[in-house]
Amino acid sequence: MAAQAHDFHSVADRLGPSLLRCRLHAQANLRARLVHQGEGPLAVERVIPVDRIIAKILAISGFAARGRANCLDIRTVTREQPLANLPAAFDGFRLLHITDLHLDCVEGFTGRLIDLIGRTPHDLAVITGDFADHAAGYFHDCLGDIRRIAAALGPGALAILGNHDIIEIVPHLEEAGFRVLLNENTAIERDGQKLWIAGTDDPHFYRTHDFEAARRGIPQGACSILLTHTPEVYDEARHYGFNFMLCGHTHGGQICLPGGFALVRNGRCPPAQFAGAWTHHGLHGYTSRGTGSCGVPARFNCPPEITVHVLRRRV
């Protein structure tokens, strides 16, 4: 599973040697434990196989099939997002947001997603992390699905890494056609005008995000969108002047009570940032409920989603 040396050299140039060392050290510890990354209320998952217990309960109670069917009931959420300094050329720009695929969790998921992508017009697609579901980030069984999804999304799709993504996946994602942002940014051009999109490495488990590096080179006052895996860094993000932040990680709770009340919240953030649209001191944000499902192939009262953000120029 180890990446070739030149892959690490390339990533080190982009992520930085210090953050790369931090990530590889965390990956080594994770592989040694081969347990869940749970923190806070989910720290119990480091010693108790919670996912397997929940799956067994669902099987015994007869709800497993329904929970799996709910995972494949992916909804398309279309919403408008006004931005004060959006260039006129990008008014009506359709930004497709996909996140938390966990491709090795639910059988039949990739086919359903590709069908939905084909019926969802968009100008650019972004994926905010977690391509694999395996606790230690093993991704090789997912490569065929990754290539199919990249082809369906079309050229120019951007991606960042989540807490389930090991650094060795980067060259494979880029070979498939994704542009991976490792604390980096890129400009999208239309009619001579630019929209800047920045992406950080995972802030949740690896904590190798670097907002200063991700922001570097973006002109002051330019409209900028931040891709980051989790909403937990919402306050830090607003200090760096981003206009709009897209994230996932929380899955909206995935297994919820009626009304969408999450039984467990797996992110260190206030309820306002846990799912859906939010604002924080001038920073607009959206936390997706996730496109895939994690750990247990089941969802209740929390449908998965792909999200089309129609950008609007606020005058």
N, C-alpha and C positions, 0 to 999 in steps of 0.2 A: 504493500500500500504506500510505501514511501515515494515521494516525488523525487525526480532527478535533481541533481545539484543545481543545474542551470535554472531550473524552475524557482528554487529558493533564492538564487542570486537576483533574478528578475523581480520577484516579489519584494525582496529586501530593499531594492532601489526605490520601490514605490511606497511600501508601508513604512519603511525605516527599519534599520537593524535592531533597534531596541524593542520596538513593538513586535517585530517578528519573533524575537527571542521570547518575549512574554507569551505570545500565542503558542509557539511550539512547546514551551514548558507546560502550559495549561493543557494542551492536547495530549502530551505524554502522560500527565497525571490522570486525565479523563480516561484514556485508553487503559491505563493500569487498573482503574476502578471498575470501568465498564458499567457505570451506574448513571442514574438520571442527574441532570444538572440543577435540580430544584434548589431554590433558595427561599428564605423567608418561611412562609407557611408550607412551602413545598419541600423544605429541607428534609422532611421525613422520607422523601422518595430516595434518598441516598442510602437508606438502610432497609426500607420496606418496599417491595415491588407493587406500588400502588396501581400502576397501569394494569398489571396482570390481575390484581384483585378486582378492579372495576370491570374488566373484561369478563371475568368469571361470574360476577354478580349479574351482568347484563345477559349472559348466556343462560344462567339458571332461571332468571326472571322472564325470559322470552323476549327481551327488548333488544337483543343484539342486532337482529336483522333490520329492525326499524332504525336503530342508531346508525348502522352502516348506510342505509338508503338515504338518510339525512345528510351524510357526508357528500353524497353525489348530487344533492339538490343545490347546486351552486347558483346563487342569485347574481344578477347583474344590477349593480347599484349605479345609477347615473345622477350626478349632481353638478351644480354650477359652483365655481369658486372664484369670486371676485378678488382681484389683486390690484392694489392702487398703482403700482408702477409697471404693470404688465405692458410690454411693447404692443403697439396697435396690430402688428402683423400676427400676434399670437392670440388675439381675441377669438374665442371659439375653438382654440386648440384642445384636442381630446387626448388626455393623458390617461392611459390604462394602467391601473395599479393592481398588481398581483403579489401575493405574499404567502409565506409559510406553506409551501407546497407539500413537504413531507411525502415525497413521491413513493416511498416504500411502505406506506401505511395502509392505504385503501385500494384494493383491487378495482380496476376499471376507472380510476380517477383521471388518469391522463387523457384517455379518449374523450371523456365527458368535458374536460377543460378545453381540449383542442377544438371540439365542436363549438363550444361557447365562444372561444376566441374568434373563430371564423365568422360568427354572427354578430361581432361587436366592433364596429368601425372605430379606429383610433389612429392618431398621428404618431404616437410614440408609446412604447410600453416600458414599464419599470417593474422589477421584482425586488422586494425588500427582504430577501434572505430566507434561509431554511429550506434548501432544496431536498435534503434527505431527512429521514426521521430517526435513523439509527442513533442510539445514545452517544456513541463515540464519533459520529459524523461520517461513517463509511458510506461512500456515495457511488461506488463503481456499478452497482446493480441499477442505478438510476440514470446512467449516462444515455441510454437509448431514449428514455422519456425526455431528458433534458434537450437532446438534439431535436426531437419532434416538436417540443414546445417552442424552442428558438425559431424553428422554421415557420411555425404557425404565426408567431409574433411579427416576423419580418425583420428587415435590417434595422440596425440602430438601437435595438433593445438594450437597456441598461440594467445592471444588477449590483447588489451588494451582498455581503455575507451576513448570516445570522449565527446564533449560538449553536446550531446543529451543523454548521458548515466548517469543515477543516480547511486549512489554507491550501492543501494540495488540490482542491477542486478548482482553483482559479484558472489554470491553463486549460482545463477541460471545458469550463464555461466559455472561455474566450475562443477556443477552437469551435465550439458549437455556434458561436455568433454573437454572444453577449459581450458588451463592454462592461467590465467589472470596475467599480470605483472603490479603491482602497484608500480612504481619506483623500480623495481626489475630486476634481470637478471637470465638467465639460460644457461647452456652449452649443446650444441648438440654434441654428440660423434659419431665418425666414425673411425674405425680401430685404436683406441687409441688416436686419435687427436680430438681437440675441436674447435667448432665455438661458440662464445658467442653471445647471443641475449638479449638485454636489452629493457625494455619498461617503458615509463613514463605515469603518469596520465595526464589528459587533460591540455594543456598549454593555450588554447584559452579562454574559458569562466571561468572555475573553477580556472585555474592557480595554480594547486596543483602538478605540475611536480617538480621533484627533481633529477637533473642529477647526483649529487654526490652520492645519494643513489642508483640510477639505475646503476651506474658504479662500485659500491663497490664490491670488490672481483674479478673483472676481471683482470687477470695478465697484467702487463705492456707489450706492444708489441703484445698482443694476438689480433687476428682478431675479431672485434666486430661489430654487426649490431644493430642499434637503431630503435625501433618502437616508433613513437610519432604521435599524431593525426594530427598535423598541421605543415606546413613548417615554421611557424613564428619564431621558435626557432633555425633555421639553424645555426646562428652565435654562439649561446651559445653551441650548440651541438658539434661544431668542436673544441671548447676549451677543451672538455673532451676526445678527442682522439678517437672518434668513426670513423670507416672506411666507413660505409654505413648507410644512414638514409632513412627509408621508412615512408611515411606519406600520408595524403589525405586532407580532410576537404574542400578544395576549390571547388571540383566538376568540376574543369576546367572552372568554370563560369556557367555550366549547360545549360543556354540559351544564345547562342552566335550568333554573326553575321557570315556570310560566311567567311571561313578561320579560324574559331575558336576564333575570337576576343571576349573576354568576355565583356558583357555589364556592369556587376558589379563584382568586385573582393572582395571576402569576407574574405580575409586573410591579415594580416599586414606583407606582405613580398614583395620583388621586383618581377617584372614580371618573372625573370629567375627561381624563385623557385615556381611559381604559378602552373605549370603543366609540367609533363614529367621529363626527366633526367636533372640533373644539377651537377655542382661541385662548391665547395666553399673552397678555401685555403686547398686543400687536402681531404676535406670531399666529398665523392660521395653521391648523393641523388636522390630520385625519388618521385615526387608528383603525385599520381594517380588522374585521372579525376573522380574517384569514381565509385563504382559498382552499387549503388542504386541512387535514386534521392530524393531531399529534398524539402519539402514544397509544391511545385507545381508538380504534376505528369506529367512532360513534360521536354523534352530535344530537343535542336536544335543546329546543327553544333558542337556538343560536345558529342560523343557517350560514354556511360558508359564502364568500362573495368574491367577485372581481369588481373593481370600482373604476368607473370612467369619470374623471374630473374634467369638466368642461371649463377651461380657464376663461374668465371674463375680465375685461379692462374696466376698472372702477374709475369713473370720471368725477 
